[in-house]
Amino acid sequence: METGDSLIVHSDRNSLQRVLLEGNITNTTISKPREYPADNLAIKFNAGGTITLRAFFDYANDYEVTVATQSSNSNLQHANSTYYISQGSFELDITVFVNESNAPTQVPTLSPSESFLSWMSKFGEAFPFWVKALYLVLGIQFFTVGGLWIRRQTARKEEGPQPLDYGDKAFLWIDLAYKFLLVSFLAIILIMGGELLGLFILRFMFLVSLDLLSLWDLFVVGFAAGALIIVYLARFTLERAFDLKPIEDE
């Protein structure tokens, strides 16, 4: 952005809870809300530098967050990004590089590995802690026990007339990943559905209203289902195309 430009963060609900700013904020004009929660925040950059904005949102129902820019030469706002949140908390991190007027834009470049790690860290922030813990615990259990079982079966087959080749081993690992994702998906559905059912019973049968942290997250369900479908299709393709089958214990 150039000096004189403005950054506007707007929500269609009063979902903005707090804002943190870092960098050269002495030369900025900030239109902060008088009280929180709020729905709008505007920052005008009067000098060059780097500004990091962290905005925290939370709302009980679905809401929308829009990031817009306004040039110093125009009163028109241009929406750059729009985020749709089903419900709950959302953190928006924005780094703004402000150049002096008529100065060339200098945005630091990242190496491919740094870009990948940055993307992974931001992608992981989309998952609640309990989902990460669930995948970690089940992943350790499945791949530790399953890896030992595959190693034992490989050693047993090596002594027979038909040892396992690379295709057989690849299918066994994909089958193991499929079972891990299937159990994880079912566990997520049971945990989310169990909370909804428990709250329903308490509210409509015992007239007890509890304000608990909602575990329902449509993105988590969609990710779990998508990952399960992808691995299942890979397993199905290997099974149909190469006639590979899981090994049954004798």
N, C-alpha and C positions, 0 to 999 in steps of 0.2 A: 504494500500500500504506500501511498504518497502522503507527505505532510498535508494536513488539512482534511484528509479523508476521515470518515467515521465508520465505526463498527457497531452494528445494532444486533442484539440478541433478544428475540421476542418469543413469548409463549402464549398460546391461546387460552391458557388457564393461569391462575396464580400459583404456579409451580416452582418459581425461582426461589430457592431457600437461602443461599448465600453465594458470595463471589470472592475469589482471591485473585489479586493482581500482583505480578512480579515483573521487574524490569525498570525501564526509564519512565516511571509513572509521574514524575514531577512535571513533565511537559505534555501532559494529557488533560483533557477536560472530560470528566466522568460524570455522567448523569445517573447516579445511583438511586435506587428506590429509597423512599423515606422509611419504609418498613417492609419486613418480609413476612410471609411470602409475597412475591410480586410477579409481574408478567413481562417486564421490559427493562433493558439495560443498554445504555449508549455510551460509547467512548470515542472522543475526537482526538486525533494525534496531531500535536502541534510541532513536533520535532522528530528527527530520525532516531532509530533505536529498535530494540526488540522488546516486545511486551508479551507476557504469557498470561492468559486468562483461563481461570478454572471456575466454571459455573456449576452449581449443584442444584438439581431439580428433584422434586418429589411430589407426587399427587396420587390420590386414591383411585382415580379413573384414568382413562386414556387422555393423552394430551400431545400437543405438537410444539416442537421447538424449531425456530427458524433463525438462521444466521444470515444477515444482510449487510451490505456495504453501501456507503453513500459517498460519492466523489465530492471533492471540494468545489468542483466546477458545475455541479448539478444538484438539484434538490431531490432527484429521483433515487429511490432505494432499489438495489438489485439483490434479490435473494440468491445467495450462493449455495446454501445447504438447508435441507429440511429434514428433521428427524421425527418419526412417529413412535411414541412409546405407549404400550398397552396400559401400563400402570406401574407405580413404584418409583424407585430412585433412578436417576440418570446423571452422569457426570460428563460435562462437555469441556474438553481441553482445546484451547486455540492458541497458537503461537503466531504473532503478527510481526512481520519484518517491515519497518517503516523507513522509506528512503526519503532523503531530502528532495524537494521538488527539482525535476529535471536531472536527477542523478540516476545512473544506471541501476537496475534492480540486481541485488546481490543476495541470492538465497543460497544458504549453505547446502551442498550436495552430500548425499549419504551413499556409502558403498552398498552393493547389493546385500551383503550380510547384515549391515546395520539397518537397512530398510526392512529386511525380513524379521529381525529381532524386534524392531519397533512395532511392526504390524502384529507380531505374535503377542506382545505385551498388551497392546490395545484390544486385540481380539479376546484375550483371556479375561479382560475386565468386564466383558459382557456377561460372564457367568457368575452366579452367586457362589459364595464360599462353600455352601453345602453340596452344590453340584460338583465342584472341583474335588471336594473330599470324597464324594461318592465314586467318581470315576477313578480317583487315585487308589482307594481301598480295593475296589473291584478289579482294577487293572493289575495291581500287585498280586492279588489272589489268583486271578485267571492265568496270567502269563507266567507266574512262577510255577504253579502246579501244572499248568498245561505244557509249559516248556519242558519240565522234567518228564512228563508223560510222553511227549513227542520224542525226546532223547532216548527214553527206554524202548519205545516202539521201533525207533530207527536201529538201535543196537540189536534188537530181537530179529528184525527183518534181515539185517546184514548176515545173520547166520543161516537164513533160509535160501530157497532157490530164487526168490524174487525180492531183491533189496529195493529200498525206496530210492527213487531218483529225485532230482531237484523239483520236478513238477509235483510229485507226491508230497514232498516236504512243504512246498509253497501252499498247496491246497490245505494241508493240516494247519498251517499258521493262519490262513485266511478263515478257515472254519473256526478256529479258536477265537479270532477277532470278532467273527459274526456272533458267536455265543456270548462273548463279553458285552458287545453292544446291545444284544437282545435283552440280556439280564439288566443292563444299565437303563435301557429305555423303559422296561417294565417297572423297575424300582422307582424311577422318576415319576411315572404315571401314578403308581400306588401312593407315593409320598404326597404328591400334589392333591390327588383325589381324596386321600385319607384326611388331609387337613380340611378340605371343603366339606366332606361328609361330616367330620367331627363338629365343625362350626355350625353346620345346618342342624344337626341333632341337638346341640346345646341351645341354639337360638329358638327353634320352633317346638321343641319338646320340653325343655327345662327352663326356657325363658332366660337363658344366660347369654349375655353378649360380651364376647371377648375381642379386644382389639389386638390381634396377633399380626406378626409380620407375614404378609402374604407370600407363599411359596410358589404361587402360580406364575409362570413365565412362559409366554407363547414362543419366544425365541429359543429357549432351552428345549422345549418339546419338539420344535421344528428341526433344530440341529440334531437332536438324538435320533429322530425318525429319519432324517436325510442321511446321516452317517450309516445307520442300520441298513437302509435301502441300497446304498452304494456298495457296501461290503457284501450284502446278500446277492446282488447282481453279479459281482465278481466271482463269488462262490458258485452261483448257478451256472455261469458261463464255463468255468473250469470243469464242473461236473458234467455238463451236457456235451461240451466240445471235445474233452479229452477223456471222458468216462472215468473221472476220478471219484473216489468214494472215501468217506471217513473210515478209519480203522476201528473195528469193533474188538473190544477185549474178549479174549477167549476164556 
